[in-house]
Amino acid sequence: MSIDTSTVISEVLVRITGRHPGACAEADALLERDLGVDSLTLLELVETLQDRLSITVPDEVTARVRTVADLRDAVHVLTVAAPPPHNGPKGSHP
């Protein structure tokens, strides 16, 4: 089963910012100006995405995020690079 990272990001943005889903879907929306995301809210967004998508977002990546598109691009790269979870019994090999 594949996770649609764009959908997860939009859901998290809507929940945390309280903004309309259409505003959170705009790729060129500036997180700070358009969605009211300050540095603490950005950290909350990133932590929530890390939990939901089982990824780790390095601080230097978070520092470069300015728009919804930046966030989507960063998360996409990290989810593609993340190893798939192993759901088989312990000690088994694929």
Sequence and secondary structure as in RCSB ss.txt:
>XXXX:A:sequence
MSIDTSTVISEVLVRITGRHPGACAEADALLERDLGVDSLTLLELVETLQDRLSITVPDEVTARVRTVADLRDAV
HVLTVAAPPPHNGPKGSHP
>XXXX:A:secstr
    HHHHHHHHHHHHH   HHHHH TT BHHHHH   HHHHHHHHHHHHHHHT    HHHHHH  BHHHHHHHH
HHHHHHS     S TT   
